[in-house]
Amino acid sequence: MANLTESYEWENAIHEWAEDEFITGGPDGPDNVPPRQLARRSQFLATMAMILGDLGGLGVKEAAKTIRQRMQEGSVLIYNRGIISGCAASKAASGRRILLAVGGVFARGVEIPCAGDQSGITIPTNTGSASLVYYGYLSVGTNSTLTFLKTDAGEVVPAGGIPICRVTVPSGNTADDLSGVTVTDVRRYESAYPTLVNTVPYTSVAFQYGMIDTDYAVLLDVTGYSGGWNQRPGVYAGEKASNGFKVFADGTLDEVTVQWRAIKLNL
């Protein structure tokens, strides 16, 4: 016994046998006409259900994507720290040490005197075939104490650290002193702090989901900081791109926590 041959087609009507109609089977027999018509309708309805189901699922996915892209939020922390005077790094006369001069820094919304460090940080030798880079920086303790430290090779200054110098140790540098080692000044120097600053601190925000374009609004809310209320900064967003933007804190406060919301409602 063979099966009916089905196809994707909507039948406008189903054949009804007449009282005097002679019924025979087979592919072209009248007996198989109504079942074949019903089978075609079933195939048509099944296909449409599948298409509509996919479209419905696609609609849900697109709605979720739209929400993710058009309404995103997060929180960032901006450090506002640097050098007011002194705090220059220099090579020791002997040995592989870098010394720190006396000076003053600003952090946590206040000015902090720096006694310098004549013990300094010790820079390791380099027996490898490639240059190594270290950073000397000031770490600010809980009681605003300052400690002169260095990063590990290839690492950046940790968040909250005040960069002082970049130290490049060439390959094969194994001398007892720092001959051949390059010390580059990387201080953020603000001699007129707090009256005037030359650079505005910022942090970059990367979207988890790329925005449709750069025509979106950014709402910012300061939720935490170090310093006095009268130092409250003017925070603003800038350099907007489809994959993120920057948050700037124009003021003298430090450790500024900013809640951000990026919204793109227009098409």
C-alpha positions in Angstrom: 0.0 0.0 0.0 1.4 3.4 -1.0 1.2 6.7 0.9 -0.5 9.8 -0.4 1.8 12.3 -2.2 1.6 15.5 -0.2 2.4 19.0 -1.3 2.5 22.6 0.2 -0.7 24.2 -1.1 -3.9 25.7 0.2 -7.0 24.0 -1.2 -10.0 26.4 -1.4 -12.5 23.6 -1.2 -12.6 19.8 -0.4 -14.2 17.5 -3.0 -17.4 15.9 -2.0 -18.4 12.6 -3.6 -21.6 12.6 -5.6 -24.1 9.9 -5.0 -23.6 8.4 -8.5 -19.8 8.9 -8.5 -17.8 5.8 -9.2 -15.1 5.4 -6.4 -11.7 4.0 -7.3 -8.3 4.2 -5.6 -4.9 4.9 -7.1 -2.9 8.1 -7.5 -5.6 9.7 -9.7 -8.6 7.9 -8.3 -11.5 10.0 -6.9 -11.3 8.1 -3.6 -7.9 9.8 -2.9 -8.9 13.3 -4.0 -10.4 14.6 -0.7 -7.6 13.1 1.5 -5.0 14.6 -0.8 -6.6 18.0 -0.6 -6.8 17.8 3.2 -3.1 16.7 3.3 -2.2 19.8 1.2 -4.0 22.0 3.6 -2.3 20.4 6.6 1.1 20.9 5.0 0.3 24.5 4.3 -0.9 25.1 7.9 2.1 23.3 9.4 4.5 25.4 7.3 2.7 28.7 8.2 2.7 27.7 11.9 6.5 27.1 11.7 7.0 30.5 9.9 4.9 32.4 12.4 6.5 30.7 15.3 10.0 31.7 14.0 8.7 35.2 13.4 7.4 35.3 16.9 10.6 34.1 18.4 12.5 36.6 16.2 10.3 39.3 17.5 11.1 38.4 21.1 14.8 38.2 20.3 14.7 41.6 18.5 12.8 43.1 21.5 15.4 41.8 23.9 18.2 43.0 21.7 16.6 46.4 21.4 16.3 46.7 25.2 19.9 45.6 25.7 21.2 48.0 23.1 19.0 51.0 23.8 19.0 51.0 27.6 22.2 50.1 29.3 23.6 51.1 32.7 26.6 50.6 35.0 28.9 52.2 37.5 32.4 53.6 37.2 35.1 54.9 39.6 37.2 57.9 38.7 40.4 58.7 40.6 41.5 62.3 40.7 45.1 62.2 42.0 48.4 63.8 40.9 51.5 65.8 41.8 51.5 69.4 43.0 55.2 69.9 43.5 58.4 67.8 43.5 58.2 64.0 43.7 60.6 63.6 40.8 62.2 60.3 40.3 66.0 59.9 39.7 68.6 57.2 39.5 70.7 56.6 42.6 74.4 57.3 42.3 75.1 53.6 42.8 73.1 50.5 42.8 69.9 49.7 40.9 67.7 52.1 42.9 65.4 54.9 41.8 64.9 57.6 44.4 61.9 59.9 45.0 62.3 63.6 45.8 60.3 65.6 48.4 57.2 67.2 47.2 53.4 67.3 47.5 50.5 65.4 46.0 46.7 65.7 45.9 44.4 62.7 46.6 41.1 62.2 48.3 40.3 65.8 47.8 43.1 67.2 49.9 46.8 68.1 49.6 49.3 65.6 51.1 52.9 66.4 51.8 55.4 63.8 50.4 58.6 63.3 52.3 60.2 61.5 49.3 62.0 58.2 49.5 65.8 58.0 49.6 65.7 54.2 49.9 63.8 54.1 46.7 62.6 51.2 44.6 65.0 48.6 43.2 65.0 47.7 39.5 65.9 44.1 38.7 68.4 43.2 36.0 67.2 41.8 32.7 68.9 38.7 31.2 66.2 38.2 28.6 66.2 39.1 24.9 63.5 41.8 25.2 63.1 45.0 27.1 61.2 45.1 30.4 59.1 48.0 31.6 58.3 48.9 35.2 56.4 51.8 36.7 57.2 53.7 39.9 54.2 55.0 41.7 52.9 56.4 45.0 50.3 54.3 46.8 47.9 56.2 49.1 47.2 54.5 52.4 44.0 54.6 54.5 45.5 57.5 56.6 46.8 59.3 53.5 50.2 57.8 54.0 52.3 57.7 50.8 54.5 54.7 49.8 56.8 54.6 46.8 56.4 51.3 45.0 57.0 49.7 41.6 54.9 47.4 39.4 56.0 44.0 38.2 57.4 43.9 34.7 54.8 44.6 32.1 52.1 45.6 34.6 50.4 49.0 34.7 50.0 51.2 37.8 47.1 49.8 39.9 43.9 51.8 40.2 44.4 54.6 42.7 48.1 54.7 42.4 49.8 58.0 41.4 52.2 57.4 38.5 55.7 58.8 38.9 58.0 57.3 36.3 58.3 54.6 33.6 61.4 52.5 33.8 62.6 50.7 30.7 65.3 48.1 31.2 66.9 47.0 27.9 67.7 43.3 27.2 70.9 42.0 28.7 71.1 44.8 31.2 72.9 43.2 34.2 75.1 46.0 35.4 75.4 46.9 39.1 73.9 50.3 38.5 71.2 51.7 36.2 73.5 52.5 33.3 71.5 52.0 30.0 68.2 52.1 31.9 65.7 54.8 30.8 63.6 56.6 33.4 60.7 58.6 31.9 58.7 61.1 33.9 54.9 60.2 33.7 53.6 62.5 36.6 50.3 64.2 36.3 51.6 67.6 37.3 49.1 70.2 38.5 51.1 73.0 40.2 48.0 75.3 40.5 45.8 72.7 42.3 43.1 73.2 43.5 42.5 76.6 41.8 43.3 75.3 38.3 44.0 71.9 36.7 45.3 71.2 33.3 43.8 67.8 32.8 40.4 66.4 33.7 40.4 62.8 35.0 38.2 60.4 33.2 37.4 56.7 32.9 36.3 54.8 29.8 33.0 52.9 29.7 32.7 49.9 27.3 29.1 48.8 26.4 28.3 45.2 26.8 26.1 45.5 23.7 27.0 48.0 21.0 24.7 51.0 20.6 22.9 51.4 17.3 24.7 54.7 16.7 26.2 57.6 18.7 23.0 59.6 19.1 22.2 58.4 22.6 21.8 60.2 25.9 23.9 59.5 29.0 22.5 60.2 32.4 25.0 60.5 35.3 24.6 60.4 39.0 27.4 60.8 41.6 26.8 58.2 44.3 30.1 58.4 46.2 33.3 60.4 46.6 36.2 61.4 48.8 36.4 65.1 49.8 34.1 67.8 50.9 30.6 68.5 49.5 31.7 72.0 48.3 34.2 70.1 46.0 31.4 68.2 44.3 32.5 67.7 40.7 30.7 68.4 37.5 30.6 65.0 35.8 29.8 64.7 32.1 30.0 62.2 29.3 32.1 62.7 26.2 33.7 61.1 23.2 30.7 58.9 22.6 31.0 56.0 20.3 28.8 53.1 19.4 30.9 50.8 21.7 31.2 53.1 24.6 32.1 56.6 26.0 34.1 58.4 28.6 33.0 59.9 31.9 34.9 63.0 33.1 34.9 64.4 36.6 35.7 68.1 36.5 36.5 69.0 40.1 38.8 68.3 43.1 37.0 65.3 44.6 38.6 61.9 44.4 37.3 58.3 44.2 34.2 59.6 42.5 31.6 56.8 41.9 29.3 57.6 39.1 26.2 55.6 38.2 25.6 55.9 34.4 22.6 55.1 32.2 22.9 55.2 28.4 19.5 55.6 26.6 18.7 55.5 22.9 14.9 55.8 22.4 14.6 57.5 19.0 14.9 55.3 15.9 
